[in-house]
Amino acid sequence: MRKLSNGPIRSYILLNITNSNCHCVSISFGEDKSVIEEVVQRREVHLGTLSCMSSVSMSPSAPPRFFTEREVSRHCTKDSCWVLLGTRVYDVTAFLRMHPGGEALLLRRSGKDVSGELEGPPHRHSENARRWLEQYYIGELDRRSSGHDAEQTVRERRKASEHTEAKAAEKMTNMKASEEDEDDPYSLCSAVDLDKDLVDWRKPLAWQVGHLGEKYDAWVHQPVDRPIRLFGNPLLEAGTKTSWYWVPVVWLPVVFYFCWYCYTTLAKSTTRIDLTSDISIPIHKYIFPVFFLMGWFLWTFIEYCIHRFVFHMKPPAHNYYLITLHFLLHGQHHKSPFDGSRLVFPPGLASLAVGCFYVILNHILPEIIGTSMFVGGLCGYVVYDMIHYYLHYGSPKRGSYLYSLKAYHVKHHFEHQRSGFGITTTFWDHPFNTVIPDEKF
């Protein structure tokens, strides 16, 4: 038995679990200790998902809303898409565009029970995916009544539920208004019940995560669907956000310029590679595409190494600064994988890595060859950032290369965080044995 609130209305939930059956009783008491409402539900539950079912997005002290099967079946469009998991109702409209399998896959299952699809085949959904689904919970399915009586009963229950929720919301609003300033930037975030979370989401997270210690790794790999505020300073916070189109706007002119420069320089037929003091090989202008592609291929290796060894380093639990650095570099992306403002690298920070790449190549190789490979690598980086954004927000055609990449990358986020480091290609995952294994049923 669990007590949910300490106010004048007290709610209790009693769970009795035997085998795969779950008996749930929700009882609310008024100030005079009279029973306001008693709801008894019996549902078949997969024991592996029981922990997910305990966290809902509704107000903890509010009774669940009830819907009839007819009401649920009406929500089957892009503007309003609902699904069922047993008797639990979810509004997944906001998730349609982000769903790894595409919008059409969810729309075909709208208004229906998706319990079978969560278990697979073709894909068994992870515990993180099930936890993610709970963010869209809106109520319960009523199957005890039928016909006109069902509609009337549900309307009465919903009216009572909305009245209770309205009172709770008004009380919470008054409390917040007395505690926080109206211009407080932290209040811009949507209200979420995070009583059990390890950080205070109303404050900047950058300076909090370092104190999580050994709990940080597990916490950062439990994704949520909400924006993250890293810093309290508005200018510093704005510097961490970048719209996707700034990447091609900033870097493609650089790519075009160096392509022109390298090709015209090679066209002069004055570039030669000295093998010995007496032997040298002329470099023709038509060799430029070869160097360009070599640079692009080199970038795919660098992309893999950065993602695996830098972005996915496991900072020591006792090191506050390394944990904070990891969160700023990549941890915040795994905590909020669909934050569209942080899916590509800010050009200012990227320019540091780009500059180092240019200097190293031109130091190792003859200038024009190093520059030719550099521009190929820079073009590969631009494509990498664009593909990464598309894998989170795009809807590739089923069966296409990008469709398989999207499914692969989502598995990396939700289930296999220690493998699947390739973004634009999975090539380097094979020799380094970090390929995400195929599922078996």
C-alpha positions, -999 to +999 in steps of 0.1 A: +000+000+000+013+034-009+002+068+003+001+094-025-006+128-009-008+145+025-035+171+017-071+171+027-078+144+001-057+113+007-053+086-019-040+051-015-031+024-040-031-012-031-014-038-053-019-075-051+002-094-076-001-131-082+017-147-111+009-123-140-023-109-125-024-075-109-053-063-087-052-026-082-074-007-057-074+031-056-092+046-025-095+083-017-106+096+017-120+131+024-115+152+055-144+135+072-127+101+064-156+092+040-147+073+009-148+096-021-140+071-048-131+035-050-118+020-082-109-017-086-091-028-116-078-062-127-054-064-155-029-088-171+006-074-166+039-084-179+060-084-147+090-069-166+070-038-173+056-033-138+082-008-128+073+013-158+036+012-150+042+027-116+054+061-130+027+081-147+026+116-162-006+125-144-008+142-110+000+116-084-030+126-062-055+127-091-076+097-100-071+084-136-094+095-164-115+068-181-122+064-218-144+040-237-131+018-265-151+039-290-134+071-278-100+056-280-106+043-316-115+078-328-080+090-322-063+076-352-048+105-371-016+125-372-034+152-352-044+129-324-030+093-321-038+071-291-027+036-283-034+011-256-012-011-234-036-034-217-061-010-202-038+020-201-043+047-226-015+068-242-015+099-264+015+094-286+007+122-310+039+141-301+060+110-306+048+102-341+076+120-359+102+106-336+091+070-337+120+049-351+096+028-373+080+059-388+046+076-384+027+051-405+037+022-382+022+039-352-009+052-371-017+016-382-019+006-345-037+037-333-067+028-310-053-007-305-034-026-279+003-026-286+013-051-260+023-076-286+043-052-306+063-042-275+074-078-271+082-083-308+090-096-333+103-078-352+117-057-323+116-063-286+113-029-269+138-021-241+129-010-206+140+025-215+115+024-244+087+013-220+097+040-195+096+065-224+060+054-233+048+062-197+054+099-204+024+099-227+000+081-203-034+099-201-059+075-185-075+041-183-098+021-206-132+013-192-145-022-202-170-029-175-199-010-191-214-010-226-235+011-248-250+044-235-243+034-199-206+033-207-206+068-222-225+082-192-204+064-166-172+076-182-184+112-185-193+112-148-159+098-138-141+122-160-160+152-147-151+142-111-115+135-121-111+169-139-126+187-109-101+170-086-072+178-110-083+214-114-082+219-076-047+202-074-034+223-103-048+255-087-031+247-054+002+239-071+001+271-092-005+292-061+024+276-043+047+282-073+037+318-077+046+325-041+080+307-044+092+317-078+095+350-097+074+352-129+105+359-150+124+330-136+139+312-167+136+278-151+098+281-150+098+280-188+102+242-186+070+222-186+059+209-152+069+172-147+064+151-116+101+143-108+099+137-071+121+107-073+146+121-098+182+127-087+184+163-100+162+194-097+150+201-132+139+236-123+176+246-120+205+243-145+217+207-147+253+214-156+264+220-121+243+193-105+252+161-125+288+160-111+273+153-076+256+121-088+288+101-085+283+064-092+246+070-100+254+092-130+259+065-156+226+048-150+208+082-147+221+097-179+211+066-199+175+068-189+161+092-216+133+116-211+112+137-235+118+172-222+142+201-229+174+204-208+186+237-193+224+235-189+232+270-176+214+298-158+231+325-179+209+332-210+239+339-232+258+309-221+227+287-225+221+301-260+256+292-270+249+255-264+220+254-289+223+253-327+196+249-353+205+222-379+207+245-408+236+265-394+259+235-401+256+236-439+253+274-439+287+278-421+307+249-435+295+242-471+310+275-483+343+264-468+340+230-485+333+246-519+362+271-516+388+244-507+375+221-534+380+249-560+414+258-545+427+222-545+414+214-580+428+246-596+462+241-578+465+205-591+455+217-626+487+237-628+506+203-630+532+216-606+525+193-577+548+162-574+554+137-546+591+130-540+598+093-535+636+098-534+660+126-543+659+115-579+624+101-583+591+121-580+555+114-592+534+141-607+499+146-592+472+152-618+441+172-612+419+142-618+433+126-587+416+152-565+384+131-561+405+102-548+421+123-521+387+138-513+371+104-508+401+093-488+396+122-465+359+114-462+367+078-453+392+090-427+365+111-412+342+080-407+370+065-386+375+098-366+337+099-361+337+064-346+367+071-323+353+104-310+319+088-304+332+058-287+363+070-267+354+106-260+316+109-260+311+075-243+340+076-219+328+064-184+340+092-161+352+081-126+324+083-101+345+104-077+355+130-104+330+159-104+347+177-133+349+148-156+313+139-150+303+175-158+324+175-189+309+143-202+274+156-196+281+188-215+298+169-244+273+141-249+255+130-217+228+157-221+221+143-256+215+108-242+193+121-214+172+141-238+177+125-273+150+145-290+160+180-280+162+194-315+184+224-305+213+201-294+215+175-322+243+192-341+276+207-330+277+245-326+300+258-354+322+278-328+331+246-309+334+225-341+358+250-356+384+240-329+383+203-340+382+213-377+413+235-372+432+207-355+423+183-383+436+208-409+469+214-391+476+177-385+469+167-421+490+194-436+518+187-412+519+150-422+512+152-459+523+176-487+502+207-485+479+203-514+473+166-507+466+173-470+442+201-480+424+178-505+419+151-478+409+178-453+381+191-474+368+155-480+368+150-442+351+183-436+324+174-461+320+141-443+315+160-410+287+181-425+270+149-438+274+133-404+257+162-386+228+162-411+223+125-409+224+125-371+197+151-371+176+132-396+180+099-377+163+116-347+136+136-366+133+122-400+109+095-414+130+075-439+113+050-462+110+015-448+137-007-461+160+021-471+196+026-458+186+055-437+157+035-422+182+008-410+205+035-397+177+051-377+167+018-361+204+011-353+209+045-337+177+044-317+189+010-303+221+027-293+202+054-274+176+032-256+193-002-251+229-006-263+247+025-251+281+006-251+279-004-287+266+009-321+289+039-323+287+044-360+264+072-372+268+076-409+280+040-413+282+009-392+315-001-410+339+005-381+316-013-356+325-046-372+364-046-369+361-032-334+334-057-323+309-031-312+281-041-336+246-041-320+236-078-320+205-089-339+175-098-317+164-134-314+129-145-305 
